[in-house]
């Protein structure tokens, strides 16, 4: 066993925190060989003492007092795994003020307050590592921050929420409704009792905010990221998308190739021959295009105790190496020596987006309906690539499904407002953008 020691203080012993504790304890010898020094779980804090018993923590490791970690000068690295904005933010800021290295998996906190935390860490000369915040066990953060640092990242397309991907995969394979698959996901532990955070795209938006900050060096405002979830999708839409040659996925989209920066979250049509179309179940993936490297795909389990613990302990090892090396060569949180100034990153509004669109109109079965719809679209310079009209009645009307050529979002919304007001349209139009 190596003589030198790096001491870790762990805050939170839930699913991920418990996994981190187990990994540090069960693989202690192997981790020491990797590091060249002992990686010691010195203290672990949680309000639920039962968790410490279930994990069989060594004597003296468990504490109910977070300050037993934050105020202990012997603790080198603080790992925050309680989630949420507060008190997690206060704990991290206190750890930074105390000169401790920080590891976190808290995507919501980083999406809302990352710039503040990184600035505090930079001023104090310590690091903040957060590999597990996006993509679970996938080495996504490190790839963008280090391996691809020589590139200007033009675009990223990501499937970053396993719950949504599991639901859409089952809806596609079985033709089941959103609600039926959601109940199954909840029964199998893939979805929370209140699933809104996942299925309405909020979790994905948090992760996209982090990816965007890494790629651009500036933090976007979360409220500036247009965000739509999957709860309105129906088996009918997924079936029609398939007839056009697409799968439907909830995507995080980043683009800065055409001037300005786009970042948005919404269901999207993905061509069946695109690599992301084959990412199914609870798996995550990020497709990256860099100006020198070209296309890169990062793929793996995006959640779960073991994959996420793997990422957290990878960060702990990185921080420990920096400590043992006297802080030399430590990578800044966003991979840049200095962050861009001037406040939050300005994002293109959704109204300026240009892409192809899928429309499903629900219309009364009367002559001239298609012509009336086409007239409004033409007036807004929206041209039609393909139409499916099969005459099957659903929900009090007949579906008319269209795939457009590229159009501007503002024009599309203006056209749909008029179309949905026509007497022959019985339900609001379903819209899905193409990736």
Order of alpha helices (4+ residues) and beta strands (2+ residues): beta-alpha-alpha-beta-alpha-beta-alpha-beta-alpha-beta-alpha-beta-beta-alpha-alpha-alpha-alpha-beta-alpha-beta-beta-beta-beta-alpha-beta-beta-alpha-beta-beta-beta-alpha-beta
